[in-house]
């Protein structure tokens, strides 16, 4: 069993390598998804030490939560698992709008509980901020649900620092989820100081930068036009990024692991990060992500990687 870590000041204890599940039932995000493969990758995770699952209403929509609910119920060990989900998206006719109103968040939690087939959600996030709701009012509604035992901890995702401060004016926010990886380290200046001061745990998404930080790309890789439009893959920048990743590859080769394992292990050396949630599209990727736990980086290696990717 992997060593358990505490998420910030919550009472949630998890394997630090969780599982991002947007490819489990996320039919609106990925083409040609096989739901049985999705169920199986969650099963594989649960059978191999993963106990932190990250999902959201909008993955599917709804379907990711439903599939996870099925597998968790079948596993029979709900009390040993930590489930995070998120809401903010509301369908109005053909449009999707963001809603952080207390009434909508309370309704969202009730509906997520049914889909997940559980009595409580361990970590509930406001997925995106809306324009109108005062953020402390939105969080106040989640605090009521926490007091009722329907959720165990409170998170926000995709908030600006100002929105986070407004949300946390009563000190109720436990977790902030935002974009962070070695190629985009803005969060270190924007969020880490505040998170550290207020004991808020930072959970990064896009930790492998659309696969670039896995080391699977090289100078001969043929990139689609769409890929070339992404900032990290643009001409000139892409080649510089590959050169940096090659330096990490040397460390990985010395340890007999993959570039991704080194990158993910480096994130866990950050004081503000307790857990990471790499995604997976099949069971092999779930197992491969867990190899990160075998990586031990020396202080010198941590500092070297920091220097290679200085923002």
Secondary structure, DSSP 8 states (H G I E B T S, - for coil): ---EEE-TTSS-EEESB-EE-TTSS-TTTSSS--HHHHHHHHHHHHHTT--EEE--TTTTTTHHHHHHHHHHHHHT-GGG-EEEEEE-EEEETTEEEE---HHHHHHHHHHHHHHHT-S-BSEEEE-S--SSS-HHHHHHHHHHHHHTTSBS-EEEES--HHHHHHHTTTS---EEEEE-BTTB-HHHHHTHHHHHHTT-EEEEESTTTTTGGGT---TT----HHHHHSGGGSTTHHHHHHHHHHHHHHHHHHHTS-HHHHHHHHHTTSTT---B--B-SSHHHHHHHHGGGG----HHHHHHHHHHT--
